[in-house]
Amino acid sequence: MKGNLDGQDQLLLKERRFLLKEPQFDGCIKVKSLKGAMVALVTPLDDRGQLDEEGLHRLLDHVLAYSLTGVCPAGSTGEGPLLSRQVRARLATVVSERVPNNVWNIPAVVATTITEVSEDLSAYADAGADAVLVTTPFYYQLGSDAVTQWFEAVVSHSPLPVLLYNIPALTKINIPPEVVRELARDELVIGMKDSSRDMEYFERVLAVTRETSFSVFTGSDTLLTGSCLLGGAGTIAASANLVPEIVSLLWSAMQAEDWSKAGDLQLQLLKIVDICRKFGFPVCWKAALHLLGVCSSHPAFPLASLTAPMLRQFAKDLVEVGMTV
C-alpha cells in the first residue's frame, strides 16, 4: 500500500500514472508488471436508484484495507450497463479520490457504439481513471474482422490505456485469440480480463501474447490458482468485494509459492462463490455486503433484490461456510 513505499517509489508511481494518461504514446511505456488481485467493484445505490456515496465510501474502506492492486468500477458486477454515464463517471471520480497512488482505477465501458464508448472514455479520463476495461458490443454476433475493427476504433479514441474485457456469457462474443494477438501489439492495449471460465481459451491467449508485456487476468474467482499457474497476471474478482482478505491472502500465497495455503484459500473462496452464484448475479454480491452492513442491497433497475426468504437462506448458507453475517 502507499504507506509502505518510500518517497522515490511513490514518485515513480505518480510518473507512471501521468505517462499512461497521456493520449500520445512516444516510445514503449507499456507497464510491464500490471498484475495482482483487483476488485470488480459493486455499485451501492439508494432506494431511488441513485449512487449511495456513503455506502460507496464504506465499501472502499472495506476493500482498500487489504493489499489489492486495483479497483474496477462499473463493470458487470457493478451493474455498469444499467447505470447512467453520470453515475459511472462519478463512481470513477470517487475511486480516483480514494485509492492510493499504487492502486489502479480501471472502470469499465460497456456500449454498442463508438460514440458512446468515446463519451465514456472522455468522462473516465476527466474523472482521473488510470485505464479502462472495454467489452465488445453486445446484441449482434461479430466475426473476427469486426471485433478487430471495433477495438482498433476504441483505441483510436482512447486517452487511456485499454484492457480488453472478454465476457461471452453476456456479450455473446468470445474474442478470438488471434485478434488478441494483433491488438496486444499496440502500446495502448495493456491487458485483458477473461471471464469466459474456459481455461483452454485462457491458455491460448497467454500463448499468443507470451512475447509481449500484455497482462491476462481471470475474471473467474474460482480459477485464480489455476490461471496463475499457467502464467496469468492475477484476477479482477467480484468476491473481493465481500472477502477481500481471502482474495489478497490467496494472491500473496501464490507469490510466495505456498501452494498448500493457496489451495486451502482457493477452496474456501470456491465455497463462498458457489453460494453467491446460487442466489443470482450480480445482486448476490450486493445482498452479501448488505448482510455485512457495508451498503444497501438495492440493485439497478430492472434487476430485483433477493426476497426476504431468499435473503434469510443466503445468510444461513454464508454462516455455514464460516462467514459472520
C-alpha positions, 0 to 999 in steps of 0.5 A: 500500500502507499504507506509502505513505499518510500518517497522515490517509489511513490514518485515513480508511481505518480510518473507512471500514472501521468505517462499512461494518461497521456493520449500520445504514446512516444516510445514503449511505456507499456507497464510491464508488471500490471498484475495482482488481485483487483476488485470488480467493484459493486455499485451501492445505490439508494432506494431511488436508484441513485449512487449511495456515496456513503455506502460507496465510501464504506465499501472502499474502506472495506476493500482498500484495507487489504493489499489489492492492486486495483479497483474496477468500477462499473463493470458487470458486477457493478451493474455498469450497463444499467447505470447512467454515464453520470453515475459511472463517471462519478463512481470513477471520480470517487475511486480516483479520490480514494485509492492510493497512488499504487492502486489502479482505477480501471472502470469499465465501458460497456456500449454498442457504439463508438460514440458512446464508448468515446463519451465514456472514455472522455468522462473516465479520463476527466474523472482521473481513471488510470485505464479502462476495461472495454467489452465488445458490443453486445446484441449482434454476433461479430466475426473476427474482422469486426471485433478487430475493427471495433477495438482498433476504433476504441483505441483510436479514441482512447486517452487511456490505456485499454484492457480488453474485457472478454465476457461471452456469457453476456456479450455473446462474443468470445474474442478470438485469440488471434485478434488478441494477438494483433491488438496486444501489439499496440502500446495502448492495449495493456491487458485483458480480463477473461471471464469466459471460465474456459481455461483452454481459451485462457491458455491460448491467449497467454500463448499468443501474447507470451512475447509481449508485456500484455497482462491476462487476468481471470475474471473467474474467482474460482480459477485464480490458482489455476490461471496463475499457474499457467502464467496469468497476471492475477484476477479482477474478482467480484468476491473481493468485494465481500472477502477481500482478505481471502482474495489478497491472502490467496494472491500473496500465497501464490507469490510466495509459492505456498501452494498448500495455503493457496489451495486451502484459500482457493477452496474456501473462496470456491465455497463462498462463490458457489453460494453467491452464484446460487442466489443470482448475479450480480445482486448476490454480491450486493445482498452479501455486503448488505448482510455485512452492513457495508451498503444497501442491497438495492440493485439497478433497475430492472434487476430485483433484490433477493426476497426476504426468504431468499435473503434469510437462506443466503445468510444461513448458507454464508454462516455455514461456510464460516462467514459472520453475517 
